[in-house]
Amino acid sequence: MLTTNLTEETRHFMNKSQCGHDSSQDSLAKRILVCCTERPHNRKGETVPGNVLPKPGECGTMLSNRILGGNTTEIDEFPWMALIQYKTAPDAFGFYCGGSLINSHYVLTAAHCIKNLNIPRHWELYAVRLGEWDLRQDPDCVVDTRGRRDCFDPYTDIRIDYAIVHPSYIPTSLYKFNDIALIRLVDSVTRLTHFTPICLPVAKSIRSKLFTNQVMEVAGWGATENGTNSPIKLKINQKVWNATRCKRTYHSHGMAINSNFQMCAGGEEGVDTCFGDSGGPLMVTERIDDSNVYFVAGLVSYGPQPCGLSGWPGIYTRVGSYMDWIIANLLP
């Protein structure tokens, strides 16, 4: 291969594909042998290449539109939500970040979930859990008004192959610019009832939206590098701030906000934002073909300490600004 302009994940794939050298020829240089891997298989259905993004209607939809009220999600709400599992000791595991399933092979998350000074060096990025609702039970079950027990499909843990962090992300920076990463899964994910990907803002009309004053949703278990706050997946509405107002608020404490790549939401009095997972999605709905379709507009990056502080919004990575990078880093 004569090309030298290779992406990080392409080099990773090529290195993993090497399986020895051929010394049979009379040459000073050994030829590198490259083995073709088997095509990944889904447990059900056909394999979808990892570089194919689903179209609206194939992503961002839920079977149920039921809302019970309050912050507790329905058992089948937000079926793209993922928990990132770390191996913290030989026989110990924990969830310390979240993410979003975006197609059959990839989960979108924050870079600080991969490279972070707060994550101990001996921790290993291990697996992604899909189809979770209540961490205390498997399968997840609820009791309806008639006392009948209704159970959902069990969750699935899928091993992580590798992660790709945005090359301009600086782990030591307080500002967390370019706080975005992709996780490649070892096994392909089929589109089952609780494994539906969320849509990405592929269309330029959505990519460029500022979403000022638009109400979005955040969901999760409050999983950060410091632990998990809730055993049950929760949700909350968050209003997107005007960029100038957000910059002014954070600048007053010596923090810089780049509104081209970051967005601000929440921070309203009496609204608790503490349970959004690090790397989890800030979600917006768009009306397409008479249906509400969910898109990931932002990724939970950081916020004030303590969290949920009135007048201080959370900071989210603006996903639309990174669509070219995301698409360029998806492999089949």
C-alpha positions, 0 to 999 in steps of 0.5 A, a space after each residue: 500500500 503506497 498511501 501514507 495518509 492513513 487514519 488511526 483506525 485504518 492503521 489499527 486494522 492493518 496492524 491487527 491483520 498482520 499474521 507473520 512474515 514470508 521468508 521463503 523468497 531470496 530477499 533482504 526484506 521479509 514480506 508481511 503476510 496479511 490474513 483476511 478475517 472472517 466476516 462478523 455475524 449477527 445472532 439474527 438477521 444479516 450483517 450490516 457493515 460498520 461504515 453504514 449509518 442507518 437512515 431516519 426510520 431505521 434509527 431514532 425510533 422507539 416502540 413505546 411512546 408511553 410516559 409515566 411522568 417524573 424522571 423515570 424512563 419507561 423500560 423500553 425508552 431510549 433503546 440506543 443508550 449504552 453503558 461503558 464497562 471498565 475492568 477495574 481489577 482481575 475480577 471486578 468491573 464497573 460502569 463509569 460512562 455512557 454512550 449511544 449506539 449509532 450503527 451495527 458496530 459503533 458506539 459514540 461517546 466522549 473522549 474523556 471516557 477513554 483518555 482521562 487523568 481521573 481514570 486509573 491507569 490499570 483500568 481496562 476499557 472492557 465492554 459495552 452494555 446494551 438493553 439495560 434499564 435497572 442495574 439491579 435485575 436481569 431481565 428487567 421487569 415491571 408490574 402493571 396496574 393489574 399486578 401482572 409482571 412484564 419482563 423485557 429481553 435480557 441485556 447484552 454485554 459486547 466486548 470492545 475492540 478498540 476506541 478512537 479518540 478525536 486527535 485534537 482532544 487534550 486530556 489535561 485541558 480544562 475546556 474539554 474541546 473535541 471531547 468525542 470518541 468512537 468505540 468499535 465493538 467486537 461483535 455486530 449488533 442486530 436491530 432487535 427491539 431494544 437495540 435500536 441506534 439513534 440517528 446522527 445529524 448527517 443532513 447539513 440542515 441539521 448539522 448546522 442548527 444551533 438549537 437555541 432555546 430548544 428543549 432536549 432530553 438527557 437520559 442515563 444512570 449518572 455514570 461518571 468516572 466517580 461511579 453510578 448515581 441511579 440503578 434505574 435509567 432516568 431522564 430529564 428535559 434540558 433547554 439549550 442556552 444562547 451561545 453568548 450567554 453561556 460564554 459569558 457565564 463560564 468566562 466569568 470563572 476563567 473558562 472558555 467555551 467554543 460555540 462552534 464545537 460545544 453547546 450549553 443546556 440546562 442549569 435552570 433553577 430546580 432542575 437536577 442535571 446530575 444523572 446524565 452519563 458522561 458521554 451520553 446523548 443530548 437528544 433532540 426530536 425531528 418530525 420526519 414522515 409523521 413520526 418523531 425521530 431522535 437525533 443525538 445533538 450533543 454529548 455530555 462533556 462537563 458541568 459545574 461542581 456541584 452539578 445541578 447548580 442554578 444558572 450554570 448549564 452543562 457543556 455538551 460536545 456539538 455532534 453536528 460539527 464532527 460528522 465528517 470526522 465520525 463518517 471518516 472513521 467508520 470501518 465496514 
